[in-house]
Amino acid sequence: MYVIVEIAGQQFKVEKDQKIFVHRLSAEEGGQVEFPKVLLVDNDGEIVVGAPTVEGAKVTAKVLSHLRGDKVLVFKKKRRKGYRKLNGHRQDLTQIQIEEIVA
């Protein structure tokens, strides 16, 4: 059984006991979070598509840790003009583990 759920503006395909990285959530480490925006449910080949969400379906997850992602470097240059710009970015992430899927 898997579901497609919207977490912090992004859509993820998740299953029970799966660990995923999402954008930083405001919950503390070790706490529970609930995601009610379930867009699709696949229960052993029986697919239910929401319009826009599936009624009565939700996903419960446990917050494992808060961390920062790898550094992404953005380099801009215009040739023969002496223009060079280097910018770095590290995204704040939260690692969660899916504990329960109610469909």
All heavy atoms as an XYZ file, in Angstrom:
818
protein
N       0.843     -1.179      0.000
C       0.000      0.000      0.000
C       0.886      1.239      0.000
O       1.826      1.342      0.779
C      -0.893     -0.003      1.238
C      -1.705      1.239      1.414
S      -2.706      1.171      2.896
C      -3.837      2.456      2.555
N       0.588      2.160     -0.896
C       1.285      3.438     -0.910
C       0.277      4.545     -1.141
O      -0.833      4.320     -1.618
C       2.396      3.469     -1.966
C       1.931      3.568     -3.400
C       1.698      4.807     -3.978
C       1.738      2.431     -4.169
C       1.266      4.905     -5.287
C       1.310      2.523     -5.479
C       1.083      3.761     -6.034
O       0.662      3.855     -7.334
N       0.674      5.772     -0.770
C      -0.163      6.943     -0.992
C       0.707      8.060     -1.550
O       1.924      8.054     -1.383
C      -0.871      7.422      0.304
C      -1.801      6.379      0.839
C       0.131      7.829      1.353
N       0.071      8.995     -2.218
C       0.727     10.229     -2.624
C       0.164     11.324     -1.742
O      -1.048     11.563     -1.717
C       0.507     10.531     -4.116
C       1.158      9.432     -4.953
C       1.060     11.900     -4.471
C       0.995      9.590     -6.427
N       1.052     11.977     -0.985
C       0.644     12.950      0.018
C       1.385     14.261     -0.227
O       2.518     14.270     -0.716
C       0.911     12.404      1.450
C       2.385     12.156      1.669
C       0.358     13.306      2.510
N       0.723     15.365      0.076
C       1.344     16.683     -0.053
C       1.903     17.096      1.298
O       1.176     17.199      2.280
C       0.335     17.715     -0.542
C       0.942     19.078     -0.767
C      -0.048     20.072     -1.339
O      -0.911     19.666     -2.122
O       0.061     21.250     -0.972
N       3.231     17.326      1.336
C       3.923     17.728      2.555
C       4.703     18.998      2.252
O       5.588     18.993      1.405
C       4.889     16.629      3.046
C       4.140     15.325      3.289
C       5.623     17.075      4.292
C       5.033     14.149      3.587
N       4.366     20.076      2.936
C       5.061     21.362      2.806
C       5.143     21.817      1.350
O       6.172     22.294      0.892
C       6.465     21.288      3.421
N       4.045     21.650      0.604
C       3.988     22.145     -0.767
C       4.557     21.209     -1.808
O       4.543     21.538     -2.991
N       5.081     20.046     -1.410
C       5.616     19.085     -2.354
C       4.856     17.774     -2.236
O       4.316     17.463     -1.182
C       7.097     18.815     -2.091
C       7.988     19.993     -2.371
C       9.449     19.643     -2.142
O       9.787     19.015     -1.158
N      10.293     20.037     -3.073
N       4.829     17.011     -3.327
C       4.125     15.736     -3.331
C       5.126     14.591     -3.225
O       6.146     14.589     -3.911
C       3.301     15.590     -4.615
C       2.203     16.617     -4.724
C       1.448     16.516     -6.031
O       1.680     15.614     -6.833
N       0.539     17.447     -6.257
N       4.820     13.627     -2.342
C       5.695     12.489     -2.110
C       4.890     11.197     -2.214
O       3.758     11.130     -1.745
C       6.327     12.556     -0.711
C       7.265     13.707     -0.511
C       6.811     14.894      0.021
C       8.594     13.596     -0.858
C       7.662     15.955      0.210
C       9.458     14.654     -0.671
C       8.998     15.834     -0.138
N       5.510     10.166     -2.787
C       4.946      8.822     -2.786
C       5.543      8.100     -1.578
O       6.755      7.882     -1.528
C       5.306      8.083     -4.074
C       4.819      6.659     -4.123
C       5.309      5.977     -5.386
C       4.935      4.507     -5.369
N       5.484      3.816     -6.538
N       4.710      7.755     -0.597
C       5.215      7.196      0.648
C       4.537      5.865      0.964
O       3.409      5.607      0.543
C       5.031      8.169      1.836
C       5.819      9.439      1.623
C       3.574      8.491      2.065
N       5.266      5.038      1.707
C       4.774      3.771      2.226
C       5.058      3.738      3.724
O       5.807      4.554      4.236
C       5.471      2.599      1.528
C       5.207      2.524      0.042
C       5.957      1.386     -0.628
O       6.603      0.596      0.089
O       5.892      1.299     -1.859
N       4.486      2.762      4.408
C       4.688      2.628      5.848
C       6.153      2.308      6.140
O       6.792      1.579      5.403
C       3.788      1.518      6.393
C       3.734      1.459      7.900
C       2.748      0.417      8.344
C       2.541      0.356      9.824
N       3.656      0.587     10.660
N       6.691      2.901      7.213
C       8.074      2.729      7.689
C       9.121      3.313      6.747
O      10.299      3.013      6.886
C       8.394      1.251      7.951
C       7.527      0.682      9.053
O       7.173      1.435      9.982
O       7.206     -0.525      8.994
N       8.731      4.157      5.808
C       9.683      4.791      4.899
C      10.228      6.058      5.544
O       9.511      6.785      6.228
C       8.991      5.124      3.575
C       9.895      5.751      2.548
C       9.151      6.070      1.256
O       7.955      5.851      1.150
N       9.858      6.599      0.296
N      11.524      6.338      5.328
C      12.147      7.561      5.819
C      12.369      8.496      4.635
O      12.920      8.080      3.615
C      13.489      7.255      6.488
C      13.362      6.433      7.740
C      14.712      6.149      8.329
C      14.589      5.271      9.549
N      15.901      4.927     10.116
N      11.949      9.761      4.780
C      12.124     10.732      3.705
C      12.588     12.058      4.277
O      12.416     12.339      5.469
C      10.826     10.941      2.887
C       9.679     11.416      3.783
C      10.436      9.693      2.135
C       8.446     11.816      3.009
N      13.197     12.881      3.421
C      13.602     14.233      3.773
C      12.603     15.205      3.159
O      12.318     15.126      1.963
C      15.010     14.539      3.247
C      16.090     13.747      3.920
C      16.628     12.623      3.312
C      16.560     14.117      5.167
C      17.618     11.892      3.924
C      17.556     13.393      5.787
C      18.084     12.278      5.170
N      12.085     16.134      3.962
C      11.142     17.144      3.492
C      11.660     18.510      3.908
O      12.607     18.613      4.706
C       9.721     16.911      4.057
C       9.174     15.582      3.585
C       9.713     16.966      5.559
N      11.064     19.566      3.384
C      11.429     20.905      3.822
C      11.150     21.045      5.313
O      10.293     20.360      5.866
C      10.645     21.971      3.044
C      11.090     22.120      1.630
N      12.393     22.390      1.268
C      10.408     22.032      0.457
C      12.490     22.470     -0.032
N      11.294     22.243     -0.564
N      11.859     21.952      5.967
C      11.827     22.073      7.424
C      10.403     22.247      7.942
O       9.657     23.104      7.485
C      12.680     23.281      7.836
C      12.757     23.577      9.316
C      13.468     22.520     10.140
N      14.826     22.281      9.740
C      15.891     22.777     10.356
N      15.736     23.563     11.391
N      17.091     22.481      9.931
N      10.035     21.377      8.898
C       8.738     21.442      9.559
C       8.909     22.086     10.928
O       9.991     22.061     11.512
C       8.153     20.032      9.719
C       7.931     19.249      8.423
C       7.485     17.832      8.740
C       6.913     19.933      7.552
N       7.824     22.631     11.459
C       7.908     23.355     12.733
C       7.701     22.455     13.946
O       7.529     22.955     15.046
C       6.880     24.488     12.743
O       5.582     23.949     12.598
N       7.713     21.137     13.777
C       7.547     20.205     14.890
C       8.913     19.905     15.511
O       9.947     19.999     14.846
C       6.910     18.912     14.405
N       8.909     19.543     16.806
C      10.163     19.235     17.475
C      10.563     17.786     17.196
O       9.736     16.961     16.807
C      10.055     19.467     18.989
C       9.035     18.601     19.695
C       7.628     19.180     19.643
O       7.442     20.320     19.202
O       6.710     18.452     20.046
N      11.851     17.482     17.415
C      12.355     16.134     17.174
C      11.675     15.145     18.113
O      11.500     15.412     19.292
C      13.864     16.090     17.367
C      14.629     16.815     16.288
C      16.129     16.636     16.417
O      16.580     15.766     17.187
O      16.856     17.385     15.757
N      11.298     14.004     17.581
C      10.613     12.990     18.360
C       9.103     13.161     18.389
O       8.393     12.312     18.897
N       8.611     14.258     17.862
C       7.180     14.535     17.869
C       6.455     13.893     16.702
O       7.063     13.367     15.771
N       5.131     13.927     16.756
C       4.282     13.377     15.714
C       3.750     14.509     14.838
O       3.432     15.586     15.340
C       3.087     12.633     16.329
C       3.458     11.443     17.172
C       3.793     10.232     16.318
O       3.341     10.133     15.189
N       4.590      9.326     16.860
N       3.664     14.259     13.553
C       3.037     15.197     12.621
C       2.010     14.425     11.798
O       2.160     13.229     11.550
C       4.060     15.891     11.697
C       4.874     16.897     12.447
C       4.950     14.894     11.011
N       0.972     15.139     11.381
C      -0.113     14.523     10.632
C      -0.311     15.294      9.333
O      -0.329     16.528      9.330
C      -1.387     14.555     11.467
C      -2.519     13.750     10.912
C      -3.692     13.726     11.875
O      -3.590     13.053     12.910
O      -4.688     14.403     11.572
N      -0.468     14.560      8.238
C      -0.645     15.164      6.928
C      -2.000     14.728      6.371
O      -2.162     13.584      5.932
C       0.480     14.749      5.982
C       1.852     15.030      6.532
C       2.682     13.995      6.928
C       2.304     16.323      6.670
C       3.928     14.241      7.430
C       3.560     16.588      7.179
C       4.372     15.541      7.563
N      -2.992     15.632      6.348
C      -4.329     15.248      5.871
C      -4.514     15.349      4.361
O      -5.514     14.862      3.836
C      -5.242     16.237      6.592
C      -4.387     17.450      6.769
C      -2.985     16.943      6.970
N      -3.573     15.958      3.628
C      -3.729     16.142      2.186
C      -3.224     14.923      1.432
O      -2.125     14.905      0.899
C      -2.984     17.390      1.718
C      -3.622     18.681      2.165
C      -2.954     19.852      1.513
C      -3.645     21.145      1.884
N      -3.018     22.286      1.219
N      -4.045     13.880      1.385
C      -3.720     12.659      0.651
C      -4.386     12.759     -0.716
O      -5.600     12.896     -0.815
C      -4.200     11.416      1.422
C      -3.943     10.165      0.609
C      -3.520     11.333      2.769
N      -3.586     12.684     -1.773
C      -4.085     12.895     -3.129
C      -4.462     11.596     -3.836
O      -5.327     11.587     -4.709
C      -3.035     13.638     -3.949
C      -2.540     14.961     -3.337
C      -1.415     15.530     -4.162
C      -3.675     15.943     -3.198
N      -3.790     10.480     -3.469
C      -4.043      9.204     -4.125
C      -3.738      8.081     -3.146
O      -2.794      8.174     -2.369
C      -3.155      9.056     -5.366
C      -3.300      7.774     -6.193
C      -3.312      8.133     -7.663
C      -2.170      6.818     -5.912
N      -4.547      7.020     -3.195
C      -4.330      5.842     -2.360
C      -4.327      4.622     -3.264
O      -5.255      4.424     -4.053
C      -5.439      5.696     -1.290
C      -5.249      4.415     -0.496
C      -5.464      6.893     -0.365
N      -3.269      3.791     -3.160
C      -3.191      2.530     -3.890
C      -3.135      1.412     -2.860
O      -2.132      1.228     -2.190
C      -1.959      2.480     -4.781
C      -1.890      1.201     -5.608
O      -2.799      0.363     -5.488
O      -0.922      1.043     -6.367
N      -4.226      0.657     -2.749
C      -4.325     -0.427     -1.786
C      -4.346     -1.753     -2.545
O      -5.408     -2.269     -2.882
C      -5.574     -0.270     -0.917
C      -5.557     -1.170      0.283
O      -4.628     -1.935      0.479
N      -6.588     -1.076      1.092
N      -3.152     -2.286     -2.850
C      -2.999     -3.559     -3.567
C      -3.731     -3.558     -4.908
O      -4.496     -4.470     -5.229
C      -3.467     -4.730     -2.704
C      -2.639     -4.870     -1.441
O      -1.435     -4.555     -1.508
O      -3.190     -5.281     -0.409
N      -3.506     -2.536     -5.706
C      -4.100     -2.454     -7.036
C      -5.417     -1.713     -7.090
O      -5.883     -1.351     -8.161
N      -6.041     -1.482     -5.954
C      -7.292     -0.713     -5.908
C      -6.937      0.757     -5.689
O      -6.531      1.151     -4.609
C      -8.169     -1.217     -4.763
C      -9.491     -0.497     -4.638
C     -10.296     -1.008     -3.456
O     -10.151     -2.179     -3.086
O     -11.061     -0.192     -2.913
N      -7.076      1.565     -6.724
C      -6.619      2.955     -6.703
C      -7.799      3.886     -6.462
O      -8.825      3.784     -7.124
C      -5.905      3.316     -8.015
C      -4.659      2.448     -8.176
C      -5.543      4.788     -8.049
C      -3.944      2.638     -9.480
N      -7.623      4.805     -5.504
C      -8.620      5.840     -5.214
C      -7.941      7.187     -5.425
O      -6.948      7.491     -4.778
C      -9.150      5.736     -3.766
C     -10.137      6.849     -3.491
C      -9.775      4.378     -3.516
N      -8.473      7.972     -6.340
C      -7.924      9.289     -6.650
C      -8.835     10.341     -6.050
O     -10.052     10.296     -6.238
C      -7.789      9.502     -8.173
C      -7.238     10.874     -8.473
C      -6.905      8.426     -8.773
N      -8.259     11.281     -5.313
C      -9.044     12.333     -4.691
C      -9.361     13.457     -5.652
O      -8.710     13.636     -6.680
N     -10.379     14.235     -5.276
C     -10.759     15.381     -6.087
C     -11.017     16.577     -5.181
O     -12.160     16.841     -4.877
C     -11.987     15.059     -6.927
N     -10.066     17.315     -4.696
C      -8.617     17.168     -4.880
C      -7.957     16.224     -3.876
O      -6.849     15.760     -4.097
C      -8.090     18.581     -4.665
C      -9.042     19.169     -3.684
C     -10.385     18.568     -4.008
N      -8.616     15.917     -2.738
C      -8.020     15.006     -1.761
C      -8.967     13.849     -1.484
O     -10.163     13.934     -1.752
C      -7.704     15.728     -0.434
O      -8.912     16.257      0.111
C      -6.700     16.853     -0.633
N      -8.417     12.777     -0.929
C      -9.215     11.604     -0.570
C      -9.842     11.860      0.798
O      -9.145     12.204      1.754
C      -8.334     10.342     -0.535
C      -9.152      9.139     -0.110
C      -7.693     10.099     -1.893
N     -11.151     11.707      0.896
C     -11.865     11.964      2.147
C     -11.510     10.916      3.200
O     -11.499      9.721      2.923
C     -13.383     11.944      1.905
C     -13.893     13.081      1.058
C     -13.737     14.433      1.732
O     -13.901     14.505      2.955
O     -13.432     15.406      1.019
N     -11.213     11.388      4.417
C     -10.945     10.490      5.534
C      -9.570      9.872      5.548
O      -9.261      9.087      6.441
N      -8.723     10.187      4.589
C      -7.375      9.618      4.541
C      -6.385     10.589      5.160
O      -6.515     11.806      5.006
C      -6.983      9.316      3.098
N      -5.416     10.034      5.894
C      -4.364     10.862      6.480
C      -3.125     10.015      6.682
O      -3.175      8.790      6.708
C      -4.816     11.477      7.793
C      -5.061     10.487      8.895
C      -5.486     11.168     10.171
C      -5.761     10.121     11.245
N      -6.129     10.734     12.508
N      -1.991     10.707      6.833
C      -0.708     10.059      7.050
C      -0.117     10.620      8.335
O      -0.089     11.837      8.532
C       0.249     10.308      5.859
C       1.625      9.744      6.137
C      -0.325      9.714      4.594
N       0.345      9.722      9.208
C       0.979     10.128     10.455
C       2.456      9.769     10.376
O       2.807      8.667      9.953
C       0.329      9.416     11.650
O      -1.066      9.670     11.626
C       0.896      9.918     12.954
N       3.315     10.704     10.806
C       4.757     10.481     10.728
C       5.422     10.958     12.011
O       4.869     11.769     12.760
C       5.347     11.212      9.534
N       6.627     10.445     12.240
C       7.432     10.830     13.403
C       8.629     11.627     12.914
O       9.290     11.232     11.949
C       7.900      9.576     14.142
C       8.776      9.848     15.334
C       9.209      8.546     15.984
C      10.125      8.824     17.147
N      10.619      7.568     17.743
N       8.920     12.750     13.579
C      10.062     13.584     13.211
C      11.315     12.959     13.802
O      11.431     12.801     15.021
C       9.879     15.028     13.716
C      11.113     15.847     13.399
C       8.650     15.653     13.100
N      12.275     12.590     12.943
C      13.511     11.970     13.411
C      14.584     13.004     13.716
O      15.220     12.946     14.762
C      14.023     10.971     12.370
C      13.101      9.787     12.056
C      13.714      8.916     10.984
C      12.820      8.984     13.304
N      14.798     13.957     12.802
C      15.848     14.957     13.030
C      15.648     16.154     12.113
O      14.965     16.074     11.097
C      17.235     14.349     12.786
O      17.365     13.983     11.433
N      16.266     17.269     12.508
C      16.349     18.467     11.681
C      17.808     18.605     11.257
O      18.710     18.466     12.076
C      15.923     19.713     12.455
C      14.491     19.694     12.885
N      13.446     19.718     11.996
C      13.923     19.654     14.113
C      12.302     19.707     12.646
N      12.567     19.649     13.942
N      18.029     18.892      9.969
C      19.383     19.001      9.468
C      19.420     19.935      8.281
O      18.392     20.497      7.904
C      19.923     17.615      9.086
C      19.060     16.803      8.128
C      19.796     16.584      6.839
C      18.702     15.499      8.780
N      20.614     20.117      7.729
C      20.778     20.954      6.546
C      21.318     20.104      5.408
O      22.137     19.219      5.612
C      21.736     22.102      6.829
C      21.205     23.002      7.949
C      22.020     24.229      8.119
N      21.654     25.173      7.063
C      22.337     26.267      6.815
N      23.408     26.572      7.524
N      21.950     27.077      5.858
N      20.844     20.388      4.206
C      21.250     19.624      3.027
C      22.639     20.010      2.556
O      23.314     20.866      3.138
N      23.081     19.372      1.488
C      24.379     19.662      0.895
C      24.369     21.063      0.289
O      23.329     21.584     -0.108
C      24.713     18.649     -0.189
C      24.900     17.252      0.374
O      25.246     17.137      1.567
O      24.689     16.287     -0.381
N      25.553     21.653      0.212
C      25.671     22.986     -0.363
C      25.522     22.923     -1.884
O      26.122     22.078     -2.542
C      27.014     23.618     -0.004
C      27.193     25.008     -0.602
C      28.413     25.686     -0.091
C      28.016     26.555      1.062
N      29.054     27.535      1.401
N      24.694     23.821     -2.408
C      24.504     23.955     -3.842
C      25.134     25.278     -4.251
O      24.794     26.333     -3.704
C      22.999     23.945     -4.216
C      22.813     24.157     -5.694
C      22.357     22.654     -3.769
N      26.069     25.242     -5.203
C      26.744     26.448     -5.662
C      26.115     26.939     -6.958
O      25.900     26.162     -7.887
C      28.234     26.180     -5.889
C      29.033     25.805     -4.651
C      30.463     25.482     -5.036
C      28.998     26.924     -3.640
N      25.820     28.237     -6.992
C      25.258     28.870     -8.183
C      26.296     29.865     -8.684
O      26.658     30.805     -7.972
C      23.929     29.591     -7.865
C      23.391     30.272     -9.097
C      22.925     28.622     -7.286
N      26.804     29.650     -9.900
C      27.849     30.496    -10.457
C      27.329     31.173    -11.711
O      26.847     30.512    -12.639
C      29.092     29.661    -10.787
C      30.251     30.471    -11.284
C      30.944     31.292    -10.421
C      30.620     30.414    -12.612
C      32.019     32.042    -10.870
C      31.693     31.159    -13.067
C      32.393     31.969    -12.192
N      27.409     32.500    -11.724
C      26.972     33.272    -12.881
C      28.178     33.993    -13.466
O      29.025     34.488    -12.725
C      25.914     34.299    -12.477
C      24.640     33.691    -11.944
C      23.662     34.771    -11.561
C      22.385     34.171    -11.001
N      21.441     35.217    -10.623
N      28.233     34.075    -14.785
C      29.371     34.721    -15.446
C      28.925     35.270    -16.792
O      28.119     34.652    -17.481
C      30.482     33.688    -15.665
C      31.695     34.226    -16.390
C      32.707     33.122    -16.537
C      33.824     33.380    -17.392
N      34.701     34.271    -17.606
N      29.437     36.437    -17.114
C      29.256     36.988    -18.447
C      30.651     37.151    -19.046
O      31.494     37.855    -18.484
C      28.536     38.335    -18.396
C      27.113     38.194    -17.910
C      26.349     39.475    -18.010
C      24.931     39.241    -17.504
N      24.127     40.449    -17.516
N      30.856     36.507    -20.157
C      32.209     36.475    -20.708
C      32.642     37.845    -21.226
O      31.831     38.632    -21.721
C      32.335     35.409    -21.786
C      31.434     35.615    -22.969
C      31.550     34.441    -23.906
N      31.034     34.817    -25.216
C      31.394     34.232    -26.332
N      32.273     33.265    -26.315
N      30.883     34.614    -27.477
N      33.920     38.108    -21.074
C      34.595     39.338    -21.531
C      34.090     40.589    -20.821
O      34.390     41.690    -21.257
C      34.466     39.504    -23.047
C      35.136     38.385    -23.837
C      35.140     38.669    -25.324
N      33.814     38.867    -25.875
C      33.058     37.912    -26.375
N      33.483     36.663    -26.376
N      31.877     38.178    -26.864
N      33.318     40.486    -19.757
C      32.792     41.665    -19.078
C      33.326     41.784    -17.658
O      33.054     42.763    -16.975
C      31.246     41.619    -19.009
C      30.567     41.476    -20.344
C      30.858     42.647    -21.249
C      30.169     42.472    -22.580
N      30.726     43.318    -23.613
N      34.015     40.761    -17.162
C      34.543     40.796    -15.806
C      33.483     40.555    -14.744
O      33.700     40.853    -13.575
N      32.340     40.039    -15.148
C      31.240     39.796    -14.209
C      31.240     38.340    -13.784
O      31.087     37.434    -14.616
C      29.899     40.148    -14.877
C      28.689     39.788    -14.050
C      28.283     40.578    -12.983
C      27.952     38.642    -14.337
C      27.181     40.246    -12.229
C      26.841     38.295    -13.592
C      26.462     39.100    -12.539
O      25.376     38.769    -11.776
N      31.470     38.107    -12.505
C      31.404     36.756    -11.941
C      30.705     36.852    -10.592
O      31.001     37.738     -9.788
C      32.791     36.156    -11.756
C      33.510     35.919    -13.068
C      34.785     35.171    -12.865
N      35.644     35.874    -11.905
C      36.831     35.428    -11.512
N      37.293     34.293    -11.971
N      37.551     36.113    -10.660
N      29.783     35.941    -10.344
C      29.025     35.936     -9.100
C      28.912     34.493     -8.619
O      28.468     33.636     -9.373
C      27.632     36.529     -9.349
C      26.859     36.912     -8.146
C      27.486     38.010     -7.342
C      27.173     39.362     -7.894
N      27.599     40.432     -7.005
N      29.319     34.226     -7.378
C      29.227     32.897     -6.790
C      28.315     32.976     -5.572
O      28.520     33.820     -4.701
C      30.604     32.378     -6.383
C      30.644     30.994     -5.748
C      30.228     29.942     -6.759
C      32.034     30.674     -5.231
N      27.309     32.132     -5.558
C      26.349     32.131     -4.466
C      26.151     30.694     -4.003
O      26.020     29.790     -4.817
C      25.020     32.727     -4.949
C      24.073     33.016     -3.834
O      24.432     32.874     -2.664
N      22.861     33.409     -4.155
N      26.110     30.476     -2.694
C      25.904     29.143     -2.139
C      24.602     29.091     -1.361
O      24.121     30.096     -0.847
N      24.031     27.882     -1.274
C      22.765     27.710     -0.562
C      22.732     26.329      0.077
O      23.117     25.340     -0.542
C      21.588     27.841     -1.534
C      20.263     27.564     -0.915
N      19.654     28.446     -0.058
C      19.441     26.493     -0.993
C      18.507     27.930      0.343
N      18.357     26.738     -0.210
N      22.266     26.264      1.341
C      22.038     24.993      2.022
C      20.601     24.987      2.518
O      20.199     25.851      3.287
C      22.989     24.802      3.198
C      24.419     24.556      2.758
C      25.304     24.270      3.925
N      24.980     22.958      4.483
C      25.509     22.497      5.609
N      26.344     23.240      6.295
N      25.188     21.312      6.047
N      19.814     24.001      2.068
C      18.404     23.927      2.406
C      18.223     23.311      3.790
O      18.876     22.327      4.125
C      17.670     23.077      1.366
C      16.179     22.993      1.555
C      15.481     24.313      1.292
O      15.840     25.022      0.362
N      14.505     24.625      2.097
N      17.330     23.888      4.597
C      16.960     23.307      5.882
C      15.985     22.169      5.641
O      14.954     22.344      4.985
C      16.312     24.356      6.784
C      17.293     25.426      7.219
O      18.481     25.093      7.386
O      16.883     26.581      7.391
N      16.286     20.981      6.188
C      15.488     19.790      5.945
C      15.044     19.153      7.257
O      15.628     19.402      8.312
C      16.285     18.754      5.149
C      16.783     19.174      3.774
C      17.693     18.104      3.199
C      15.625     19.427      2.840
N      14.021     18.326      7.175
C      13.553     17.518      8.292
C      13.442     16.084      7.806
O      12.866     15.832      6.746
C      12.176     18.003      8.784
O      12.299     19.354      9.227
C      11.679     17.146      9.934
N      13.988     15.146      8.577
C      13.857     13.737      8.240
C      12.685     13.167      9.033
O      12.634     13.309     10.255
C      15.126     12.961      8.562
C      15.050     11.519      8.113
C      16.313     10.753      8.417
O      17.102     11.142      9.254
N      16.496      9.637      7.731
N      11.747     12.538      8.321
C      10.581     11.958      8.978
C      10.466     10.484      8.602
O      10.995     10.065      7.573
C       9.271     12.701      8.613
C       8.993     12.622      7.121
C       9.291     14.133      9.092
C       7.641     13.182      6.715
N       9.779      9.740      9.462
C       9.494      8.331      9.192
C       7.992      8.136      9.218
O       7.329      8.502     10.183
C      10.155      7.427     10.230
C       9.894      5.959      9.967
C      10.662      5.057     10.907
O      11.344      5.532     11.809
N      10.553      3.769     10.700
N       7.451      7.560      8.147
C       6.016      7.324      8.038
C       5.631      6.189      8.981
O       6.197      5.091      8.898
C       5.618      6.978      6.585
C       6.134      8.046      5.611
C       4.119      6.802      6.464
C       5.605      9.440      5.870
N       4.695      6.453      9.892
C       4.311      5.442     10.865
C       2.956      4.807     10.574
O       2.787      3.625     10.797
C       4.288      6.057     12.270
C       5.662      6.403     12.779
C       5.667      6.738     14.238
O       4.630      7.173     14.761
O       6.722      6.544     14.859
N       1.996      5.618     10.091
C       0.666      5.067      9.876
C       0.003      5.730      8.678
O       0.156      6.930      8.452
C      -0.196      5.307     11.118
C      -1.572      4.713     11.038
C      -2.418      5.026     12.259
O      -2.047      5.920     13.044
O      -3.462      4.383     12.401
N      -0.692      4.903      7.890
C      -1.471      5.404      6.762
C      -2.913      4.977      6.975
O      -3.202      3.782      7.067
C      -0.955      4.855      5.430
C       0.487      5.333      5.177
C      -1.861      5.273      4.298
C       1.134      4.719      3.974
N      -3.809      5.961      7.109
C      -5.227      5.683      7.286
C      -5.930      6.036      5.993
O      -5.865      7.180      5.539
C      -5.815      6.493      8.466
C      -7.307      6.233      8.586
C      -5.095      6.157      9.762
N      -6.572      5.043      5.373
C      -7.233      5.291      4.104
C      -8.702      4.954      4.198
O      -9.095      3.996      4.793
C      -6.580      4.474      2.992
